[in-house]
Amino acid sequence: MTADGRLLVGPAAGVDGFWMATGCNGTGFSLSSGVGYYLAEWITTGSPSIDLSELDPNRFADQGLSAEELTQSAIWQYANYYVPR
């Protein structure tokens, strides 16, 4: 589970050729085929046909969160995954 409850989809910063598709915990089975499709499209054509910027795997890099803060946020997301908001 990610700290914000969203998937991580896209290229990893600083590691050429390393792509991520993870964080699909609660919705993994239902979203995995779509995630795989758009990630494959992105890798083979240079860009996905939909906006995946909210799923950028590097989105936490500039937030200055400690490993403990990320862990606690992820635990909260997991514990409250099915709580209506």
Backbone atoms as SQL, in Angstrom:
CREATE TABLE atoms (id INTEGER PRIMARY KEY, chain TEXT, resi INTEGER, resn TEXT, atom TEXT, x REAL, y REAL, z REAL);
INSERT INTO atoms VALUES
  (1, 'A', 1, 'MET', 'N', 0.860, -1.172, 0.000),
  (2, 'A', 1, 'MET', 'CA', 0.000, 0.000, 0.000),
  (3, 'A', 1, 'MET', 'C', 0.900, 1.227, 0.000),
  (4, 'A', 2, 'THR', 'N', 0.574, 2.179, -0.827),
  (5, 'A', 2, 'THR', 'CA', 1.351, 3.414, -0.853),
  (6, 'A', 2, 'THR', 'C', 0.836, 4.398, 0.182),
  (7, 'A', 3, 'ALA', 'N', 1.613, 5.416, 0.442),
  (8, 'A', 3, 'ALA', 'CA', 1.260, 6.398, 1.474),
  (9, 'A', 3, 'ALA', 'C', 0.011, 7.195, 1.124),
  (10, 'A', 4, 'ASP', 'N', -0.312, 7.310, -0.169),
  (11, 'A', 4, 'ASP', 'CA', -1.514, 8.056, -0.556),
  (12, 'A', 4, 'ASP', 'C', -2.610, 7.154, -1.116),
  (13, 'A', 5, 'GLY', 'N', -2.387, 5.847, -1.081),
  (14, 'A', 5, 'GLY', 'CA', -3.403, 4.902, -1.522),
  (15, 'A', 5, 'GLY', 'C', -3.519, 4.745, -3.036),
  (16, 'A', 6, 'ARG', 'N', -2.626, 5.370, -3.784),
  (17, 'A', 6, 'ARG', 'CA', -2.665, 5.256, -5.243),
  (18, 'A', 6, 'ARG', 'C', -1.539, 4.360, -5.735),
  (19, 'A', 7, 'LEU', 'N', -1.703, 3.835, -6.922),
  (20, 'A', 7, 'LEU', 'CA', -0.708, 2.962, -7.519),
  (21, 'A', 7, 'LEU', 'C', 0.565, 3.722, -7.859),
  (22, 'A', 8, 'LEU', 'N', 1.615, 2.967, -8.116),
  (23, 'A', 8, 'LEU', 'CA', 2.877, 3.496, -8.638),
  (24, 'A', 8, 'LEU', 'C', 3.023, 2.923, -10.044),
  (25, 'A', 9, 'VAL', 'N', 2.943, 3.781, -11.059),
  (26, 'A', 9, 'VAL', 'CA', 3.001, 3.316, -12.447),
  (27, 'A', 9, 'VAL', 'C', 3.862, 4.272, -13.253),
  (28, 'A', 10, 'GLY', 'N', 4.930, 3.734, -13.843),
  (29, 'A', 10, 'GLY', 'CA', 5.771, 4.542, -14.704),
  (30, 'A', 10, 'GLY', 'C', 7.243, 4.264, -14.498),
  (31, 'A', 11, 'PRO', 'N', 8.071, 5.064, -15.152),
  (32, 'A', 11, 'PRO', 'CA', 9.516, 4.854, -15.057),
  (33, 'A', 11, 'PRO', 'C', 10.068, 5.342, -13.718),
  (34, 'A', 12, 'ALA', 'N', 11.064, 4.627, -13.222),
  (35, 'A', 12, 'ALA', 'CA', 11.747, 5.018, -11.991),
  (36, 'A', 12, 'ALA', 'C', 12.823, 6.041, -12.335),
  (37, 'A', 13, 'ALA', 'N', 12.849, 7.129, -11.603),
  (38, 'A', 13, 'ALA', 'CA', 13.858, 8.171, -11.836),
  (39, 'A', 13, 'ALA', 'C', 15.247, 7.624, -11.523),
  (40, 'A', 14, 'GLY', 'N', 16.186, 7.917, -12.402),
  (41, 'A', 14, 'GLY', 'CA', 17.574, 7.569, -12.151),
  (42, 'A', 14, 'GLY', 'C', 17.973, 6.144, -12.481),
  (43, 'A', 15, 'VAL', 'N', 17.033, 5.341, -12.971),
  (44, 'A', 15, 'VAL', 'CA', 17.359, 3.957, -13.328),
  (45, 'A', 15, 'VAL', 'C', 16.811, 3.697, -14.733),
  (46, 'A', 16, 'ASP', 'N', 17.647, 3.851, -15.734),
  (47, 'A', 16, 'ASP', 'CA', 17.208, 3.677, -17.111),
  (48, 'A', 16, 'ASP', 'C', 16.614, 2.291, -17.340),
  (49, 'A', 17, 'GLY', 'N', 15.448, 2.278, -17.959),
  (50, 'A', 17, 'GLY', 'CA', 14.807, 1.018, -18.321),
  (51, 'A', 17, 'GLY', 'C', 14.065, 0.321, -17.203),
  (52, 'A', 18, 'PHE', 'N', 13.992, 0.935, -16.022),
  (53, 'A', 18, 'PHE', 'CA', 13.283, 0.308, -14.897),
  (54, 'A', 18, 'PHE', 'C', 11.908, 0.954, -14.771),
  (55, 'A', 19, 'TRP', 'N', 10.876, 0.167, -14.989),
  (56, 'A', 19, 'TRP', 'CA', 9.492, 0.634, -14.940),
  (57, 'A', 19, 'TRP', 'C', 8.774, -0.036, -13.778),
  (58, 'A', 20, 'MET', 'N', 7.832, 0.681, -13.185),
  (59, 'A', 20, 'MET', 'CA', 7.094, 0.134, -12.049),
  (60, 'A', 20, 'MET', 'C', 5.607, 0.047, -12.348),
  (61, 'A', 21, 'ALA', 'N', 5.004, -0.979, -11.799),
  (62, 'A', 21, 'ALA', 'CA', 3.550, -1.151, -11.780),
  (63, 'A', 21, 'ALA', 'C', 3.257, -1.883, -10.480),
  (64, 'A', 22, 'THR', 'N', 3.027, -1.119, -9.424),
  (65, 'A', 22, 'THR', 'CA', 2.873, -1.721, -8.102),
  (66, 'A', 22, 'THR', 'C', 1.952, -0.867, -7.233),
  (67, 'A', 23, 'GLY', 'N', 1.719, -1.308, -6.029),
  (68, 'A', 23, 'GLY', 'CA', 0.837, -0.586, -5.115),
  (69, 'A', 23, 'GLY', 'C', -0.632, -0.872, -5.392),
  (70, 'A', 24, 'CYS', 'N', -0.909, -1.976, -6.084),
  (71, 'A', 24, 'CYS', 'CA', -2.276, -2.321, -6.501),
  (72, 'A', 24, 'CYS', 'C', -3.018, -3.158, -5.458),
  (73, 'A', 25, 'ASN', 'N', -2.694, -3.024, -4.214),
  (74, 'A', 25, 'ASN', 'CA', -3.179, -3.931, -3.180),
  (75, 'A', 25, 'ASN', 'C', -4.660, -4.282, -3.248),
  (76, 'A', 26, 'GLY', 'N', -5.516, -3.448, -2.783),
  (77, 'A', 26, 'GLY', 'CA', -6.940, -3.778, -2.699),
  (78, 'A', 26, 'GLY', 'C', -7.614, -3.922, -4.049),
  (79, 'A', 27, 'THR', 'N', -7.140, -3.217, -5.027),
  (80, 'A', 27, 'THR', 'CA', -7.773, -3.237, -6.346),
  (81, 'A', 27, 'THR', 'C', -6.889, -3.899, -7.398),
  (82, 'A', 28, 'GLY', 'N', -5.873, -4.591, -6.959),
  (83, 'A', 28, 'GLY', 'CA', -4.892, -5.164, -7.869),
  (84, 'A', 28, 'GLY', 'C', -5.458, -6.063, -8.942),
  (85, 'A', 29, 'PHE', 'N', -6.333, -6.970, -8.580),
  (86, 'A', 29, 'PHE', 'CA', -6.875, -7.890, -9.572),
  (87, 'A', 29, 'PHE', 'C', -7.730, -7.163, -10.599),
  (88, 'A', 30, 'SER', 'N', -8.501, -6.200, -10.162),
  (89, 'A', 30, 'SER', 'CA', -9.380, -5.507, -11.103),
  (90, 'A', 30, 'SER', 'C', -8.650, -4.466, -11.945),
  (91, 'A', 31, 'LEU', 'N', -7.567, -3.902, -11.441),
  (92, 'A', 31, 'LEU', 'CA', -6.852, -2.864, -12.183),
  (93, 'A', 31, 'LEU', 'C', -5.633, -3.369, -12.942),
  (94, 'A', 32, 'SER', 'N', -5.136, -4.542, -12.614),
  (95, 'A', 32, 'SER', 'CA', -3.855, -4.984, -13.152),
  (96, 'A', 32, 'SER', 'C', -3.829, -5.093, -14.672),
  (97, 'A', 33, 'SER', 'N', -4.905, -5.517, -15.279),
  (98, 'A', 33, 'SER', 'CA', -4.890, -5.633, -16.746),
  (99, 'A', 33, 'SER', 'C', -4.798, -4.262, -17.402),
  (100, 'A', 34, 'GLY', 'N', -5.515, -3.297, -16.888),
  (101, 'A', 34, 'GLY', 'CA', -5.438, -1.937, -17.429),
  (102, 'A', 34, 'GLY', 'C', -4.089, -1.295, -17.182),
  (103, 'A', 35, 'VAL', 'N', -3.555, -1.499, -15.990),
  (104, 'A', 35, 'VAL', 'CA', -2.227, -0.967, -15.661),
  (105, 'A', 35, 'VAL', 'C', -1.193, -1.565, -16.608),
  (106, 'A', 36, 'GLY', 'N', -1.253, -2.863, -16.806),
  (107, 'A', 36, 'GLY', 'CA', -0.323, -3.525, -17.713),
  (108, 'A', 36, 'GLY', 'C', -0.448, -3.023, -19.140),
  (109, 'A', 37, 'TYR', 'N', -1.677, -2.818, -19.585),
  (110, 'A', 37, 'TYR', 'CA', -1.908, -2.325, -20.942),
  (111, 'A', 37, 'TYR', 'C', -1.266, -0.956, -21.150),
  (112, 'A', 38, 'TYR', 'N', -1.574, -0.013, -20.255),
  (113, 'A', 38, 'TYR', 'CA', -1.064, 1.352, -20.427),
  (114, 'A', 38, 'TYR', 'C', 0.437, 1.443, -20.179),
  (115, 'A', 39, 'LEU', 'N', 0.967, 0.623, -19.290),
  (116, 'A', 39, 'LEU', 'CA', 2.410, 0.615, -19.077),
  (117, 'A', 39, 'LEU', 'C', 3.121, 0.063, -20.320),
  (118, 'A', 40, 'ALA', 'N', 2.600, -1.012, -20.893),
  (119, 'A', 40, 'ALA', 'CA', 3.182, -1.567, -22.120),
  (120, 'A', 40, 'ALA', 'C', 3.098, -0.552, -23.263),
  (121, 'A', 41, 'GLU', 'N', 1.971, 0.130, -23.355),
  (122, 'A', 41, 'GLU', 'CA', 1.809, 1.175, -24.377),
  (123, 'A', 41, 'GLU', 'C', 2.854, 2.274, -24.188),
  (124, 'A', 42, 'TRP', 'N', 3.054, 2.687, -22.958),
  (125, 'A', 42, 'TRP', 'CA', 4.008, 3.742, -22.632),
  (126, 'A', 42, 'TRP', 'C', 5.435, 3.323, -22.991),
  (127, 'A', 43, 'ILE', 'N', 5.778, 2.093, -22.636),
  (128, 'A', 43, 'ILE', 'CA', 7.121, 1.593, -22.901),
  (129, 'A', 43, 'ILE', 'C', 7.372, 1.471, -24.407),
  (130, 'A', 44, 'THR', 'N', 6.387, 1.003, -25.151),
  (131, 'A', 44, 'THR', 'CA', 6.598, 0.748, -26.575),
  (132, 'A', 44, 'THR', 'C', 6.401, 1.957, -27.472),
  (133, 'A', 45, 'THR', 'N', 5.588, 2.938, -27.032),
  (134, 'A', 45, 'THR', 'CA', 5.323, 4.096, -27.895),
  (135, 'A', 45, 'THR', 'C', 5.928, 5.394, -27.377),
  (136, 'A', 46, 'GLY', 'N', 6.349, 5.408, -26.127),
  (137, 'A', 46, 'GLY', 'CA', 6.938, 6.612, -25.554),
  (138, 'A', 46, 'GLY', 'C', 6.008, 7.410, -24.676),
  (139, 'A', 47, 'SER', 'N', 4.697, 7.116, -24.725),
  (140, 'A', 47, 'SER', 'CA', 3.746, 7.797, -23.839),
  (141, 'A', 47, 'SER', 'C', 2.451, 6.987, -23.774),
  (142, 'A', 48, 'PRO', 'N', 1.768, 7.055, -22.631),
  (143, 'A', 48, 'PRO', 'CA', 0.479, 6.372, -22.529),
  (144, 'A', 48, 'PRO', 'C', -0.607, 7.227, -23.183),
  (145, 'A', 49, 'SER', 'N', -1.675, 6.607, -23.614),
  (146, 'A', 49, 'SER', 'CA', -2.761, 7.354, -24.255),
  (147, 'A', 49, 'SER', 'C', -3.698, 8.007, -23.241),
  (148, 'A', 50, 'ILE', 'N', -3.484, 7.751, -21.955),
  (149, 'A', 50, 'ILE', 'CA', -4.220, 8.438, -20.891),
  (150, 'A', 50, 'ILE', 'C', -3.211, 9.064, -19.938),
  (151, 'A', 51, 'ASP', 'N', -3.672, 10.033, -19.162),
  (152, 'A', 51, 'ASP', 'CA', -2.792, 10.723, -18.218),
  (153, 'A', 51, 'ASP', 'C', -2.572, 9.855, -16.979),
  (154, 'A', 52, 'LEU', 'N', -1.339, 9.424, -16.779),
  (155, 'A', 52, 'LEU', 'CA', -0.982, 8.626, -15.609),
  (156, 'A', 52, 'LEU', 'C', -0.117, 9.410, -14.629),
  (157, 'A', 53, 'SER', 'N', -0.078, 10.721, -14.769),
  (158, 'A', 53, 'SER', 'CA', 0.822, 11.536, -13.944),
  (159, 'A', 53, 'SER', 'C', 0.533, 11.430, -12.444),
  (160, 'A', 54, 'GLU', 'N', -0.718, 11.186, -12.067),
  (161, 'A', 54, 'GLU', 'CA', -1.037, 11.050, -10.642),
  (162, 'A', 54, 'GLU', 'C', -0.472, 9.766, -10.044),
  (163, 'A', 55, 'LEU', 'N', -0.024, 8.856, -10.900),
  (164, 'A', 55, 'LEU', 'CA', 0.511, 7.580, -10.432),
  (165, 'A', 55, 'LEU', 'C', 2.033, 7.522, -10.521),
  (166, 'A', 56, 'ASP', 'N', 2.660, 8.660, -10.761),
  (167, 'A', 56, 'ASP', 'CA', 4.116, 8.743, -10.910),
  (168, 'A', 56, 'ASP', 'C', 4.820, 8.092, -9.719),
  (169, 'A', 57, 'PRO', 'N', 5.643, 7.066, -9.957),
  (170, 'A', 57, 'PRO', 'CA', 6.319, 6.406, -8.847),
  (171, 'A', 57, 'PRO', 'C', 7.319, 7.282, -8.112),
  (172, 'A', 58, 'ASN', 'N', 7.645, 8.425, -8.681),
  (173, 'A', 58, 'ASN', 'CA', 8.622, 9.326, -8.057),
  (174, 'A', 58, 'ASN', 'C', 7.961, 10.471, -7.290),
  (175, 'A', 59, 'ARG', 'N', 6.649, 10.403, -7.109),
  (176, 'A', 59, 'ARG', 'CA', 5.911, 11.533, -6.524),
  (177, 'A', 59, 'ARG', 'C', 6.235, 11.809, -5.055),
  (178, 'A', 60, 'PHE', 'N', 6.806, 10.860, -4.357),
  (179, 'A', 60, 'PHE', 'CA', 7.139, 11.073, -2.950),
  (180, 'A', 60, 'PHE', 'C', 8.548, 11.629, -2.755),
  (181, 'A', 61, 'ALA', 'N', 9.337, 11.649, -3.809),
  (182, 'A', 61, 'ALA', 'CA', 10.747, 12.031, -3.705),
  (183, 'A', 61, 'ALA', 'C', 10.948, 13.453, -3.184),
  (184, 'A', 62, 'ASP', 'N', 10.100, 14.383, -3.564),
  (185, 'A', 62, 'ASP', 'CA', 10.278, 15.786, -3.184),
  (186, 'A', 62, 'ASP', 'C', 9.500, 16.192, -1.933),
  (187, 'A', 63, 'GLN', 'N', 8.835, 15.247, -1.299),
  (188, 'A', 63, 'GLN', 'CA', 8.011, 15.586, -0.134),
  (189, 'A', 63, 'GLN', 'C', 8.791, 15.622, 1.172),
  (190, 'A', 64, 'GLY', 'N', 9.998, 15.123, 1.169),
  (191, 'A', 64, 'GLY', 'CA', 10.813, 15.159, 2.375),
  (192, 'A', 64, 'GLY', 'C', 10.289, 14.295, 3.501),
  (193, 'A', 65, 'LEU', 'N', 9.552, 13.253, 3.159),
  (194, 'A', 65, 'LEU', 'CA', 9.019, 12.361, 4.185),
  (195, 'A', 65, 'LEU', 'C', 10.082, 11.346, 4.587),
  (196, 'A', 66, 'SER', 'N', 10.148, 11.075, 5.853),
  (197, 'A', 66, 'SER', 'CA', 11.080, 10.059, 6.338),
  (198, 'A', 66, 'SER', 'C', 10.506, 8.678, 6.025),
  (199, 'A', 67, 'ALA', 'N', 11.347, 7.674, 6.135),
  (200, 'A', 67, 'ALA', 'CA', 10.887, 6.300, 5.937),
  (201, 'A', 67, 'ALA', 'C', 9.780, 5.971, 6.937),
  (202, 'A', 68, 'GLU', 'N', 9.908, 6.458, 8.148),
  (203, 'A', 68, 'GLU', 'CA', 8.884, 6.218, 9.177),
  (204, 'A', 68, 'GLU', 'C', 7.561, 6.878, 8.791),
  (205, 'A', 69, 'GLU', 'N', 7.601, 8.115, 8.295),
  (206, 'A', 69, 'GLU', 'CA', 6.371, 8.809, 7.879),
  (207, 'A', 69, 'GLU', 'C', 5.693, 8.095, 6.710),
  (208, 'A', 70, 'LEU', 'N', 6.482, 7.650, 5.747),
  (209, 'A', 70, 'LEU', 'CA', 5.917, 6.896, 4.627),
  (210, 'A', 70, 'LEU', 'C', 5.290, 5.594, 5.118),
  (211, 'A', 71, 'THR', 'N', 5.977, 4.916, 6.028),
  (212, 'A', 71, 'THR', 'CA', 5.464, 3.654, 6.561),
  (213, 'A', 71, 'THR', 'C', 4.162, 3.872, 7.311),
  (214, 'A', 72, 'GLN', 'N', 4.114, 4.878, 8.173),
  (215, 'A', 72, 'GLN', 'CA', 2.899, 5.148, 8.946),
  (216, 'A', 72, 'GLN', 'C', 1.732, 5.543, 8.044),
  (217, 'A', 73, 'SER', 'N', 2.007, 6.322, 7.012),
  (218, 'A', 73, 'SER', 'CA', 0.954, 6.707, 6.063),
  (219, 'A', 73, 'SER', 'C', 0.431, 5.487, 5.316),
  (220, 'A', 74, 'ALA', 'N', 1.315, 4.604, 4.918),
  (221, 'A', 74, 'ALA', 'CA', 0.909, 3.389, 4.217),
  (222, 'A', 74, 'ALA', 'C', 0.091, 2.478, 5.135),
  (223, 'A', 75, 'ILE', 'N', 0.489, 2.373, 6.389),
  (224, 'A', 75, 'ILE', 'CA', -0.273, 1.569, 7.349),
  (225, 'A', 75, 'ILE', 'C', -1.672, 2.150, 7.525),
  (226, 'A', 76, 'TRP', 'N', -1.773, 3.475, 7.621),
  (227, 'A', 76, 'TRP', 'CA', -3.086, 4.106, 7.751),
  (228, 'A', 76, 'TRP', 'C', -3.943, 3.807, 6.518),
  (229, 'A', 77, 'GLN', 'N', -3.361, 3.926, 5.335),
  (230, 'A', 77, 'GLN', 'CA', -4.105, 3.633, 4.104),
  (231, 'A', 77, 'GLN', 'C', -4.622, 2.198, 4.128),
  (232, 'A', 78, 'TYR', 'N', -3.784, 1.272, 4.523),
  (233, 'A', 78, 'TYR', 'CA', -4.170, -0.133, 4.570),
  (234, 'A', 78, 'TYR', 'C', -5.292, -0.365, 5.577),
  (235, 'A', 79, 'ALA', 'N', -5.138, 0.190, 6.763),
  (236, 'A', 79, 'ALA', 'CA', -6.124, -0.002, 7.829),
  (237, 'A', 79, 'ALA', 'C', -7.469, 0.634, 7.497),
  (238, 'A', 80, 'ASN', 'N', -7.471, 1.679, 6.683),
  (239, 'A', 80, 'ASN', 'CA', -8.697, 2.408, 6.379),
  (240, 'A', 80, 'ASN', 'C', -9.164, 2.233, 4.931),
  (241, 'A', 81, 'TYR', 'N', -8.636, 1.216, 4.263),
  (242, 'A', 81, 'TYR', 'CA', -8.924, 1.028, 2.843),
  (243, 'A', 81, 'TYR', 'C', -10.417, 0.913, 2.552),
  (244, 'A', 82, 'TYR', 'N', -11.134, 0.197, 3.389),
  (245, 'A', 82, 'TYR', 'CA', -12.564, -0.031, 3.140),
  (246, 'A', 82, 'TYR', 'C', -13.475, 0.892, 3.939),
  (247, 'A', 83, 'VAL', 'N', -12.912, 1.877, 4.616),
  (248, 'A', 83, 'VAL', 'CA', -13.724, 2.817, 5.380),
  (249, 'A', 83, 'VAL', 'C', -14.331, 3.824, 4.405),
  (250, 'A', 84, 'PRO', 'N', -15.657, 3.979, 4.398),
  (251, 'A', 84, 'PRO', 'CA', -16.273, 4.975, 3.497),
  (252, 'A', 84, 'PRO', 'C', -15.782, 6.382, 3.833),
  (253, 'A', 85, 'ARG', 'N', -15.548, 7.146, 2.813),
  (254, 'A', 85, 'ARG', 'CA', -15.061, 8.519, 3.037),
  (255, 'A', 85, 'ARG', 'C', -16.079, 9.520, 2.624);
